[in-house]
């Protein structure tokens, strides 16, 4: 008998190929529900965020909002008392909106009615160690309320006043839930509601009608979601959903603290997400649609310590939800929490804060599970059909609204395997991987075959330019989202007045006029600062400077030492070009100004100033904390200051989110900043080689939109 010799390596390779392959097949044409978004809660510990240093706050906000690419933020309605401050909530929402714009939607839930509307007189279910009875923890009774036997009208009036108070503070919720966990007897803030009035307890059905009627008189009322029970075991969700009038709901919400088979151990369910599939399937089949989305609004392990295995647990729970459960959105409980043990991010403002020993952010395993979805799937995308035939492999896929991108999330809960992806007509362009007790959010080589380590999550992004055969949707022009970290490639935005509301940070020599914030549109730019300068020669006036203190100077000082140029979007304030000297200040020895920078009259220009001259006393690069401007002209307008040539980054805070191939050959539309259509044709016909607009339009900023991208472009 003939014997063939095999090397040990070839035997191992053959065995691996036979035993560790899994096939994941995606059908781009088979679509399901539309995605509303991915998010997390900011309901407690808000004051810990605002107590951090400015540089630490920036790191937190960049990591939480840009790093996760969040589209939903859940907050509480804490206006149970008029004196309750919501300044911390307002600061957090403002920071999120600055980074993500109107892409970031706000969901607000109430934990309790005001104490004066409850028989106990308290927002809490227990006070001084004494638990209130169920009848004390619901609404007060009423003999005259038009909605029923309890004070529903007063409760609804409180909700309306709360929304007005939050709007005055800069928070306008997109969604509200009138009561967090109406079935939960808690010691903290709570108000009990039965599905409808019974056993001396107020009815959710009646309260919902009252709140709907009350807030409908607001100019822009939020959408109402509910009933938001504690869990989906015991048919609890259905008990509430069947009792209420569903025309009063704009969407459905629930939590997952008990599972379909009545399992009440959250930590166990995290490790066994299949416990949820049966109940989620029933809810997904009978409730929800694109018109009434299903949103999972809160869940965590309830464990006191961070567990590595919960990364795969969360990813698997979301896979169950978006496939069998037909979820349109998923909101984790804790975006942040005090100390190390936050679900996504742990926060220590500094030593002495509870058990904190230093100022530090903790990026925990579940952060990366959420990121595998939220960073690579945007609102408006749809779930598409996917199958996985490997052992312990769970997959879910999403397709962009305009069909050019598909993101596939594959969860490997078993041993190391080769994942073979088949996405008809699409090519892999980007992949990221996280491994339990190993590297997280690690970029790996994209391909149709990817090695998946044991107990890992792999997200692969696929793109195509051939979408003609698919039922595609267009992206809205009114809410373009551009990752702030990607607007200028390897650049750092120092200030963009399109996102500001004041001329904060500016001061001038006493003889100069005050720098002011302007909102009268000039050639498509509607927000900028007016910087008065000397208006006469130095021999007559001497040196007079306008100084600008760089925001978050401590945080950007080190990056500025690595950037090559500062780019100013500016123009003259009068009828002649302004020649402006620009230099560093705030400790730098950059006395060699960049002389004679021309701010043109009648048009905006991007003026580059090299940073090579900015050094310290030893000749080393120096990152300024201030910038200085002087000129014998009357002054300049400045719309934006950007540092360029800073070096690319693939960190959590800055990873790109647009993976579409070049779209220069695609149909495009050009709009002004008010959304008026000015031109349509092929994108490459509209742009110069440097990416500026070549069309015969006024100088200024315009929006250029294809199905794949929406970007702002300058007409010089």
Protein Blocks (a to p, Z undefined) as FASTA:
>chain_A
ZZddddfklmmmmmmmmmmcccddddfklccdddfbdcdddfehklmmmmpcfklmmmmm
mmmmmmnopabdcdddfklbfklccklmmmmmmmmmmmnommlccddddfbdcfklpfkl
pabfbeehiacdfklmmccddfkbfkbmbdfklmmmmmmmmmmmmmmnopacfbdcfbgh
klbccfbdcddddfbdcehiacfklmmmmmmmmmmmpmbdcddddehiablghhlmmmmm
mmpcfklpgbdcddfkbcfkopabfklmmmmmmlmmmmmmmmmmmggcfklccddfbdce
kiabdcfklmmmmmmmmmmmmmmnopabdcdfblbaehjklfklccdfbghiajafbdcd
dddfklmmmmmmmmmocehiacdddddfbehiacdddddfklpaccdddddfbdcddddd
ddehiacfbdcdddehiaehiacdddfbdcddehiadddddddfblklpccddddfklcc
cdfklmnopaccfbdcklgcbfehiacdfkbccddddfbdeehiabdcddddfkpafkln
opaddddddehklmmmmmmmmpmbdcdddddfbfbdcddddddeehiaclbccehiacde
hiacdddddfklpccfkopacddfbdcdddfbfbdcdfbdcdehkbpafbfklpcfbfcd
cfklpccddddfkopafbdcdfklmpcfkopafbdcdedddddddfkbccddddZZ
